[in-house]
Amino acid sequence: MSRITLILIIPSKRAKPVMGEIMKAIKDQPYVACKSITFDRGTEIVSWPHL
C-alpha cells in the first residue's frame, strides 16, 4: 500500500482534461504508487485505460 493521497482541483468534469491533470499529478510518483489507483465511478474517469 503506497498511502499517498493526491487531491486535485479540476474545474472541468470532462474526461480529457481530468485525465490530463491526473497524468501530470502522477508522473513524478514511483511506479509502485501508481499500480493501485482508485477512482470513483464518475463519467469523467471513462478514459482511465489511457492512463
C-alpha positions in Angstrom: 0.0 0.0 0.0 1.5 3.3 -1.0 -0.6 5.5 1.3 -0.3 8.5 -1.0 -3.3 10.8 -1.4 -3.4 13.4 -4.2 -6.2 15.9 -4.2 -6.7 17.8 -7.4 -9.0 20.7 -8.2 -10.1 20.4 -11.8 -12.6 22.9 -13.0 -13.8 20.7 -15.9 -15.6 17.4 -15.5 -14.9 16.3 -19.0 -12.8 13.2 -19.4 -9.9 14.6 -21.4 -8.9 17.5 -19.0 -9.4 15.3 -16.0 -7.1 12.6 -17.3 -4.5 15.2 -18.3 -4.4 16.6 -14.8 -4.2 13.2 -13.3 -1.3 12.3 -15.6 0.5 15.5 -14.6 0.0 14.7 -10.9 1.3 11.2 -11.0 4.1 11.5 -13.5 6.7 12.1 -10.7 5.3 9.4 -8.4 7.1 6.0 -8.3 5.6 3.2 -10.4 4.7 1.2 -7.3 2.5 4.1 -6.0 0.6 4.2 -9.3 -0.3 0.5 -9.5 -3.3 0.7 -7.3 -5.0 3.9 -8.2 -8.7 4.1 -7.0 -11.2 6.2 -8.8 -14.8 7.0 -8.0 -17.4 6.0 -10.6 -17.9 9.3 -12.3 -18.2 9.6 -16.0 -15.1 11.9 -16.1 -13.0 8.8 -15.4 -14.3 6.9 -18.5 -10.9 7.2 -20.3 -8.9 5.6 -17.5 -7.4 2.9 -19.7 -5.4 5.6 -21.4 -3.8 6.5 -18.1 
